[in-house]
């Protein structure tokens, strides 16, 4: 049994501690990191496409 339970199985944490742990628990953390990673990948791809389009427009199209 985790350390915050007494010998009768009662939770000895304060209400504030329980709410804080429930708000930012492991499931929320995984969801947040997954959403952040997906947003970062999308942003990186948009940036790459934007850069290639800019190079194409200002360099390659000037040759023709």
PDB file of N, CA, C and O in Angstrom:
ATOM      1  N   UNK A   1       0.845  -1.171   0.000  1.00  0.00           N
ATOM      2  CA  UNK A   1       0.000   0.000   0.000  1.00  0.00           C
ATOM      3  C   UNK A   1       0.901   1.249   0.000  1.00  0.00           C
ATOM      4  O   UNK A   1       1.910   1.278   0.705  1.00  0.00           O
ATOM      5  N   UNK A   2       0.540   2.292  -0.794  1.00  0.00           N
ATOM      6  CA  UNK A   2       1.370   3.501  -0.829  1.00  0.00           C
ATOM      7  C   UNK A   2       1.505   4.150   0.537  1.00  0.00           C
ATOM      8  O   UNK A   2       0.705   3.900   1.438  1.00  0.00           O
ATOM      9  N   UNK A   3       2.509   4.972   0.677  1.00  0.00           N
ATOM     10  CA  UNK A   3       2.855   5.542   1.976  1.00  0.00           C
ATOM     11  C   UNK A   3       1.820   6.525   2.514  1.00  0.00           C
ATOM     12  O   UNK A   3       1.808   6.793   3.715  1.00  0.00           O
ATOM     13  N   UNK A   4       0.947   7.072   1.660  1.00  0.00           N
ATOM     14  CA  UNK A   4       0.009   8.070   2.163  1.00  0.00           C
ATOM     15  C   UNK A   4      -1.270   7.459   2.740  1.00  0.00           C
ATOM     16  O   UNK A   4      -2.188   8.191   3.108  1.00  0.00           O
ATOM     17  N   UNK A   5      -1.342   6.119   2.824  1.00  0.00           N
ATOM     18  CA  UNK A   5      -2.476   5.470   3.470  1.00  0.00           C
ATOM     19  C   UNK A   5      -2.058   4.996   4.860  1.00  0.00           C
ATOM     20  O   UNK A   5      -0.932   4.540   5.061  1.00  0.00           O
ATOM     21  N   UNK A   6      -2.965   5.110   5.797  1.00  0.00           N
ATOM     22  CA  UNK A   6      -2.657   4.604   7.138  1.00  0.00           C
ATOM     23  C   UNK A   6      -2.960   3.109   7.211  1.00  0.00           C
ATOM     24  O   UNK A   6      -3.301   2.497   6.199  1.00  0.00           O
ATOM     25  N   UNK A   7      -2.837   2.512   8.413  1.00  0.00           N
ATOM     26  CA  UNK A   7      -3.017   1.073   8.539  1.00  0.00           C
ATOM     27  C   UNK A   7      -4.450   0.631   8.280  1.00  0.00           C
ATOM     28  O   UNK A   7      -4.693  -0.559   8.079  1.00  0.00           O
ATOM     29  N   UNK A   8      -5.406   1.559   8.281  1.00  0.00           N
ATOM     30  CA  UNK A   8      -6.812   1.228   8.031  1.00  0.00           C
ATOM     31  C   UNK A   8      -7.207   1.496   6.584  1.00  0.00           C
ATOM     32  O   UNK A   8      -8.366   1.298   6.219  1.00  0.00           O
ATOM     33  N   UNK A   9      -6.272   1.939   5.759  1.00  0.00           N
ATOM     34  CA  UNK A   9      -6.553   2.169   4.353  1.00  0.00           C
ATOM     35  C   UNK A   9      -7.098   3.547   4.041  1.00  0.00           C
ATOM     36  O   UNK A   9      -7.545   3.802   2.922  1.00  0.00           O
ATOM     37  N   UNK A  10      -7.064   4.453   5.036  1.00  0.00           N
ATOM     38  CA  UNK A  10      -7.563   5.813   4.802  1.00  0.00           C
ATOM     39  C   UNK A  10      -6.467   6.675   4.192  1.00  0.00           C
ATOM     40  O   UNK A  10      -5.294   6.563   4.550  1.00  0.00           O
ATOM     41  N   UNK A  11      -6.867   7.530   3.273  1.00  0.00           N
ATOM     42  CA  UNK A  11      -5.934   8.433   2.601  1.00  0.00           C
ATOM     43  C   UNK A  11      -5.571   9.563   3.562  1.00  0.00           C
ATOM     44  O   UNK A  11      -6.454  10.267   4.053  1.00  0.00           O
ATOM     45  N   UNK A  12      -4.280   9.738   3.832  1.00  0.00           N
ATOM     46  CA  UNK A  12      -3.825  10.740   4.789  1.00  0.00           C
ATOM     47  C   UNK A  12      -3.403  12.054   4.120  1.00  0.00           C
ATOM     48  O   UNK A  12      -2.958  12.979   4.800  1.00  0.00           O
ATOM     49  N   UNK A  13      -3.542  12.141   2.786  1.00  0.00           N
ATOM     50  CA  UNK A  13      -3.174  13.376   2.097  1.00  0.00           C
ATOM     51  C   UNK A  13      -4.255  14.428   2.310  1.00  0.00           C
ATOM     52  O   UNK A  13      -5.411  14.105   2.583  1.00  0.00           O
ATOM     53  N   UNK A  14      -3.861  15.684   2.181  1.00  0.00           N
ATOM     54  CA  UNK A  14      -4.854  16.752   2.287  1.00  0.00           C
ATOM     55  C   UNK A  14      -5.668  16.816   1.001  1.00  0.00           C
ATOM     56  O   UNK A  14      -5.271  16.265  -0.026  1.00  0.00           O
ATOM     57  N   UNK A  15      -6.795  17.485   1.068  1.00  0.00           N
ATOM     58  CA  UNK A  15      -7.654  17.627  -0.109  1.00  0.00           C
ATOM     59  C   UNK A  15      -6.910  18.331  -1.235  1.00  0.00           C
ATOM     60  O   UNK A  15      -7.051  17.961  -2.400  1.00  0.00           O
ATOM     61  N   UNK A  16      -6.121  19.341  -0.894  1.00  0.00           N
ATOM     62  CA  UNK A  16      -5.361  20.078  -1.887  1.00  0.00           C
ATOM     63  C   UNK A  16      -4.354  19.169  -2.604  1.00  0.00           C
ATOM     64  O   UNK A  16      -4.195  19.251  -3.822  1.00  0.00           O
ATOM     65  N   UNK A  17      -3.683  18.315  -1.850  1.00  0.00           N
ATOM     66  CA  UNK A  17      -2.719  17.388  -2.454  1.00  0.00           C
ATOM     67  C   UNK A  17      -3.412  16.411  -3.394  1.00  0.00           C
ATOM     68  O   UNK A  17      -2.912  16.136  -4.485  1.00  0.00           O
ATOM     69  N   UNK A  18      -4.564  15.883  -2.974  1.00  0.00           N
ATOM     70  CA  UNK A  18      -5.300  14.953  -3.831  1.00  0.00           C
ATOM     71  C   UNK A  18      -5.765  15.629  -5.114  1.00  0.00           C
ATOM     72  O   UNK A  18      -5.652  15.046  -6.193  1.00  0.00           O
ATOM     73  N   UNK A  19      -6.287  16.851  -5.015  1.00  0.00           N
ATOM     74  CA  UNK A  19      -6.758  17.568  -6.201  1.00  0.00           C
ATOM     75  C   UNK A  19      -5.602  17.883  -7.146  1.00  0.00           C
ATOM     76  O   UNK A  19      -5.748  17.764  -8.363  1.00  0.00           O
ATOM     77  N   UNK A  20      -4.471  18.278  -6.604  1.00  0.00           N
ATOM     78  CA  UNK A  20      -3.310  18.584  -7.439  1.00  0.00           C
ATOM     79  C   UNK A  20      -2.836  17.345  -8.192  1.00  0.00           C
ATOM     80  O   UNK A  20      -2.510  17.424  -9.377  1.00  0.00           O
ATOM     81  N   UNK A  21      -2.796  16.212  -7.516  1.00  0.00           N
ATOM     82  CA  UNK A  21      -2.358  14.974  -8.160  1.00  0.00           C
ATOM     83  C   UNK A  21      -3.362  14.500  -9.196  1.00  0.00           C
ATOM     84  O   UNK A  21      -2.971  13.959 -10.230  1.00  0.00           O
ATOM     85  N   UNK A  22      -4.660  14.696  -8.936  1.00  0.00           N
ATOM     86  CA  UNK A  22      -5.680  14.292  -9.900  1.00  0.00           C
ATOM     87  C   UNK A  22      -5.682  15.207 -11.118  1.00  0.00           C
ATOM     88  O   UNK A  22      -5.956  14.757 -12.230  1.00  0.00           O
ATOM     89  N   UNK A  23      -5.381  16.486 -10.918  1.00  0.00           N
ATOM     90  CA  UNK A  23      -5.393  17.437 -12.024  1.00  0.00           C
ATOM     91  C   UNK A  23      -4.250  17.173 -12.983  1.00  0.00           C
ATOM     92  O   UNK A  23      -4.450  17.185 -14.198  1.00  0.00           O
ATOM     93  N   UNK A  24      -3.075  16.939 -12.473  1.00  0.00           N
ATOM     94  CA  UNK A  24      -1.898  16.738 -13.317  1.00  0.00           C
ATOM     95  C   UNK A  24      -1.318  15.351 -13.094  1.00  0.00           C
ATOM     96  O   UNK A  24      -0.125  15.198 -12.827  1.00  0.00           O
ATOM     97  N   UNK A  25      -2.160  14.362 -13.203  1.00  0.00           N
ATOM     98  CA  UNK A  25      -1.703  12.990 -13.016  1.00  0.00           C
ATOM     99  C   UNK A  25      -0.978  12.466 -14.244  1.00  0.00           C
ATOM    100  O   UNK A  25      -0.815  13.186 -15.229  1.00  0.00           O
ATOM    101  N   UNK A  26      -0.549  11.227 -14.187  1.00  0.00           N
ATOM    102  CA  UNK A  26       0.214  10.638 -15.281  1.00  0.00           C
ATOM    103  C   UNK A  26      -0.563  10.586 -16.599  1.00  0.00           C
ATOM    104  O   UNK A  26       0.020  10.790 -17.664  1.00  0.00           O
ATOM    105  N   UNK A  27      -1.863  10.316 -16.542  1.00  0.00           N
ATOM    106  CA  UNK A  27      -2.654  10.244 -17.779  1.00  0.00           C
ATOM    107  C   UNK A  27      -2.722  11.616 -18.446  1.00  0.00           C
ATOM    108  O   UNK A  27      -2.565  11.727 -19.662  1.00  0.00           O
ATOM    109  N   UNK A  28      -2.956  12.655 -17.652  1.00  0.00           N
ATOM    110  CA  UNK A  28      -2.992  14.015 -18.207  1.00  0.00           C
ATOM    111  C   UNK A  28      -1.633  14.390 -18.772  1.00  0.00           C
ATOM    112  O   UNK A  28      -1.550  14.996 -19.841  1.00  0.00           O
ATOM    113  N   UNK A  29      -0.579  14.039 -18.070  1.00  0.00           N
ATOM    114  CA  UNK A  29       0.776  14.366 -18.521  1.00  0.00           C
ATOM    115  C   UNK A  29       1.071  13.707 -19.863  1.00  0.00           C
ATOM    116  O   UNK A  29       1.629  14.340 -20.759  1.00  0.00           O
ATOM    117  N   UNK A  30       0.697  12.435 -20.003  1.00  0.00           N
ATOM    118  CA  UNK A  30       0.908  11.735 -21.286  1.00  0.00           C
ATOM    119  C   UNK A  30       0.110  12.384 -22.401  1.00  0.00           C
ATOM    120  O   UNK A  30       0.627  12.578 -23.501  1.00  0.00           O
ATOM    121  N   UNK A  31      -1.143  12.722 -22.129  1.00  0.00           N
ATOM    122  CA  UNK A  31      -1.987  13.371 -23.124  1.00  0.00           C
ATOM    123  C   UNK A  31      -1.410  14.719 -23.527  1.00  0.00           C
ATOM    124  O   UNK A  31      -1.361  15.048 -24.712  1.00  0.00           O
ATOM    125  N   UNK A  32      -0.976  15.494 -22.553  1.00  0.00           N
ATOM    126  CA  UNK A  32      -0.402  16.814 -22.834  1.00  0.00           C
ATOM    127  C   UNK A  32       0.873  16.693 -23.661  1.00  0.00           C
ATOM    128  O   UNK A  32       1.045  17.432 -24.630  1.00  0.00           O
ATOM    129  N   UNK A  33       1.764  15.782 -23.304  1.00  0.00           N
ATOM    130  CA  UNK A  33       3.010  15.613 -24.056  1.00  0.00           C
ATOM    131  C   UNK A  33       2.753  15.097 -25.462  1.00  0.00           C
ATOM    132  O   UNK A  33       3.437  15.500 -26.403  1.00  0.00           O
ATOM    133  N   UNK A  34       1.781  14.215 -25.616  1.00  0.00           N
ATOM    134  CA  UNK A  34       1.435  13.712 -26.945  1.00  0.00           C
ATOM    135  C   UNK A  34       0.884  14.844 -27.809  1.00  0.00           C
ATOM    136  O   UNK A  34       1.261  14.970 -28.974  1.00  0.00           O
ATOM    137  N   UNK A  35       0.002  15.664 -27.257  1.00  0.00           N
ATOM    138  CA  UNK A  35      -0.553  16.797 -28.009  1.00  0.00           C
ATOM    139  C   UNK A  35       0.547  17.797 -28.357  1.00  0.00           C
ATOM    140  O   UNK A  35       0.564  18.336 -29.464  1.00  0.00           O
ATOM    141  N   UNK A  36       1.453  18.046 -27.437  1.00  0.00           N
ATOM    142  CA  UNK A  36       2.561  18.965 -27.694  1.00  0.00           C
ATOM    143  C   UNK A  36       3.467  18.427 -28.796  1.00  0.00           C
ATOM    144  O   UNK A  36       3.895  19.183 -29.668  1.00  0.00           O
ATOM    145  N   UNK A  37       3.762  17.137 -28.766  1.00  0.00           N
ATOM    146  CA  UNK A  37       4.621  16.527 -29.787  1.00  0.00           C
ATOM    147  C   UNK A  37       3.970  16.587 -31.165  1.00  0.00           C
ATOM    148  O   UNK A  37       4.639  16.886 -32.154  1.00  0.00           O
ATOM    149  N   UNK A  38       2.674  16.306 -31.234  1.00  0.00           N
ATOM    150  CA  UNK A  38       1.965  16.372 -32.517  1.00  0.00           C
ATOM    151  C   UNK A  38       1.968  17.799 -33.050  1.00  0.00           C
ATOM    152  O   UNK A  38       2.202  18.016 -34.239  1.00  0.00           O
ATOM    153  N   UNK A  39       1.709  18.775 -32.178  1.00  0.00           N
ATOM    154  CA  UNK A  39       1.727  20.180 -32.600  1.00  0.00           C
ATOM    155  C   UNK A  39       3.124  20.589 -33.063  1.00  0.00           C
ATOM    156  O   UNK A  39       3.255  21.336 -34.033  1.00  0.00           O
ATOM    157  N   UNK A  40       4.159  20.114 -32.390  1.00  0.00           N
ATOM    158  CA  UNK A  40       5.532  20.447 -32.786  1.00  0.00           C
ATOM    159  C   UNK A  40       5.873  19.849 -34.148  1.00  0.00           C
ATOM    160  O   UNK A  40       6.520  20.506 -34.964  1.00  0.00           O
ATOM    161  N   UNK A  41       5.452  18.629 -34.399  1.00  0.00           N
ATOM    162  CA  UNK A  41       5.715  17.993 -35.694  1.00  0.00           C
ATOM    163  C   UNK A  41       4.975  18.726 -36.806  1.00  0.00           C
ATOM    164  O   UNK A  41       5.541  18.973 -37.871  1.00  0.00           O
ATOM    165  N   UNK A  42       3.709  19.074 -36.565  1.00  0.00           N
ATOM    166  CA  UNK A  42       2.944  19.814 -37.572  1.00  0.00           C
ATOM    167  C   UNK A  42       3.597  21.169 -37.838  1.00  0.00           C
ATOM    168  O   UNK A  42       3.723  21.577 -38.993  1.00  0.00           O
ATOM    169  N   UNK A  43       4.009  21.861 -36.793  1.00  0.00           N
ATOM    170  CA  UNK A  43       4.680  23.150 -36.960  1.00  0.00           C
ATOM    171  C   UNK A  43       5.983  23.021 -37.727  1.00  0.00           C
ATOM    172  O   UNK A  43       6.299  23.864 -38.566  1.00  0.00           O
ATOM    173  N   UNK A  44       6.731  21.985 -37.448  1.00  0.00           N
ATOM    174  CA  UNK A  44       7.985  21.758 -38.162  1.00  0.00           C
ATOM    175  C   UNK A  44       7.730  21.491 -39.641  1.00  0.00           C
ATOM    176  O   UNK A  44       8.432  22.026 -40.499  1.00  0.00           O
ATOM    177  N   UNK A  45       6.733  20.670 -39.940  1.00  0.00           N
ATOM    178  CA  UNK A  45       6.401  20.385 -41.335  1.00  0.00           C
ATOM    179  C   UNK A  45       5.933  21.636 -42.071  1.00  0.00           C
ATOM    180  O   UNK A  45       6.322  21.864 -43.216  1.00  0.00           O
ATOM    181  N   UNK A  46       5.105  22.441 -41.424  1.00  0.00           N
ATOM    182  CA  UNK A  46       4.652  23.698 -42.041  1.00  0.00           C
ATOM    183  C   UNK A  46       5.847  24.607 -42.289  1.00  0.00           C
ATOM    184  O   UNK A  46       5.930  25.234 -43.345  1.00  0.00           O
ATOM    185  N   UNK A  47       6.760  24.690 -41.351  1.00  0.00           N
ATOM    186  CA  UNK A  47       7.946  25.514 -41.521  1.00  0.00           C
ATOM    187  C   UNK A  47       8.823  25.041 -42.662  1.00  0.00           C
ATOM    188  O   UNK A  47       9.368  25.858 -43.404  1.00  0.00           O
ATOM    189  N   UNK A  48       8.966  23.735 -42.812  1.00  0.00           N
ATOM    190  CA  UNK A  48       9.768  23.190 -43.905  1.00  0.00           C
ATOM    191  C   UNK A  48       9.117  23.505 -45.247  1.00  0.00           C
ATOM    192  O   UNK A  48       9.791  23.943 -46.179  1.00  0.00           O
ATOM    193  N   UNK A  49       7.812  23.285 -45.347  1.00  0.00           N
ATOM    194  CA  UNK A  49       7.095  23.590 -46.598  1.00  0.00           C
ATOM    195  C   UNK A  49       7.182  25.078 -46.900  1.00  0.00           C
ATOM    196  O   UNK A  49       7.398  25.455 -48.051  1.00  0.00           O
ATOM    197  N   UNK A  50       7.019  25.926 -45.901  1.00  0.00           N
ATOM    198  CA  UNK A  50       7.097  27.376 -46.079  1.00  0.00           C
ATOM    199  C   UNK A  50       8.486  27.769 -46.601  1.00  0.00           C
ATOM    200  O   UNK A  50       8.595  28.594 -47.508  1.00  0.00           O
ATOM    201  N   UNK A  51       9.525  27.193 -46.043  1.00  0.00           N
ATOM    202  CA  UNK A  51      10.894  27.501 -46.471  1.00  0.00           C
ATOM    203  C   UNK A  51      11.148  27.037 -47.903  1.00  0.00           C
ATOM    204  O   UNK A  51      11.721  27.776 -48.703  1.00  0.00           O
ATOM    205  N   UNK A  52      10.728  25.829 -48.223  1.00  0.00           N
ATOM    206  CA  UNK A  52      10.910  25.325 -49.590  1.00  0.00           C
ATOM    207  C   UNK A  52      10.140  26.187 -50.581  1.00  0.00           C
ATOM    208  O   UNK A  52      10.657  26.510 -51.650  1.00  0.00           O
ATOM    209  N   UNK A  53       8.905  26.565 -50.239  1.00  0.00           N
ATOM    210  CA  UNK A  53       8.113  27.419 -51.130  1.00  0.00           C
ATOM    211  C   UNK A  53       8.785  28.775 -51.317  1.00  0.00           C
ATOM    212  O   UNK A  53       8.808  29.307 -52.427  1.00  0.00           O
ATOM    213  N   UNK A  54       9.327  29.333 -50.251  1.00  0.00           N
ATOM    214  CA  UNK A  54      10.020  30.614 -50.359  1.00  0.00           C
ATOM    215  C   UNK A  54      11.268  30.522 -51.202  1.00  0.00           C
ATOM    216  O   UNK A  54      11.517  31.393 -52.036  1.00  0.00           O
ATOM    217  N   UNK A  55      12.058  29.483 -51.002  1.00  0.00           N
ATOM    218  CA  UNK A  55      13.260  29.296 -51.822  1.00  0.00           C
ATOM    219  C   UNK A  55      12.890  29.090 -53.284  1.00  0.00           C
ATOM    220  O   UNK A  55      13.536  29.642 -54.175  1.00  0.00           O
ATOM    221  N   UNK A  56      11.857  28.302 -53.531  1.00  0.00           N
ATOM    222  CA  UNK A  56      11.422  28.049 -54.905  1.00  0.00           C
ATOM    223  C   UNK A  56      10.962  29.345 -55.562  1.00  0.00           C
ATOM    224  O   UNK A  56      11.315  29.623 -56.708  1.00  0.00           O
ATOM    225  N   UNK A  57      10.185  30.128 -54.846  1.00  0.00           N
ATOM    226  CA  UNK A  57       9.628  31.350 -55.414  1.00  0.00           C
ATOM    227  C   UNK A  57      10.713  32.392 -55.701  1.00  0.00           C
ATOM    228  O   UNK A  57      10.704  33.004 -56.769  1.00  0.00           O
ATOM    229  N   UNK A  58      11.625  32.600 -54.788  1.00  0.00           N
ATOM    230  CA  UNK A  58      12.584  33.687 -54.930  1.00  0.00           C
ATOM    231  C   UNK A  58      13.885  33.286 -55.619  1.00  0.00           C
ATOM    232  O   UNK A  58      14.653  34.163 -56.014  1.00  0.00           O
ATOM    233  N   UNK A  59      14.157  31.986 -55.777  1.00  0.00           N
ATOM    234  CA  UNK A  59      15.415  31.591 -56.384  1.00  0.00           C
ATOM    235  C   UNK A  59      15.208  30.825 -57.685  1.00  0.00           C
ATOM    236  O   UNK A  59      15.754  31.199 -58.723  1.00  0.00           O
ATOM    237  N   UNK A  60      14.428  29.764 -57.630  1.00  0.00           N
ATOM    238  CA  UNK A  60      14.257  28.923 -58.800  1.00  0.00           C
ATOM    239  C   UNK A  60      13.425  29.636 -59.853  1.00  0.00           C
ATOM    240  O   UNK A  60      13.764  29.571 -61.035  1.00  0.00           O
ATOM    241  N   UNK A  61      12.348  30.315 -59.471  1.00  0.00           N
ATOM    242  CA  UNK A  61      11.495  30.969 -60.449  1.00  0.00           C
ATOM    243  C   UNK A  61      12.183  32.150 -61.112  1.00  0.00           C
ATOM    244  O   UNK A  61      11.755  32.558 -62.192  1.00  0.00           O
ATOM    245  N   UNK A  62      13.222  32.720 -60.524  1.00  0.00           N
ATOM    246  CA  UNK A  62      13.967  33.831 -61.113  1.00  0.00           C
ATOM    247  C   UNK A  62      14.848  33.353 -62.262  1.00  0.00           C
ATOM    248  O   UNK A  62      15.263  34.157 -63.097  1.00  0.00           O
ATOM    249  N   UNK A  63      15.133  32.067 -62.312  1.00  0.00           N
ATOM    250  CA  UNK A  63      15.984  31.530 -63.369  1.00  0.00           C
ATOM    251  C   UNK A  63      15.247  31.424 -64.705  1.00  0.00           C
ATOM    252  O   UNK A  63      15.875  31.439 -65.764  1.00  0.00           O
ATOM    253  N   UNK A  64      13.924  31.317 -64.657  1.00  0.00           N
ATOM    254  CA  UNK A  64      13.149  31.103 -65.890  1.00  0.00           C
ATOM    255  C   UNK A  64      12.495  32.361 -66.370  1.00  0.00           C
ATOM    256  O   UNK A  64      11.809  32.349 -67.392  1.00  0.00           O
TER     257      UNK A  64
END
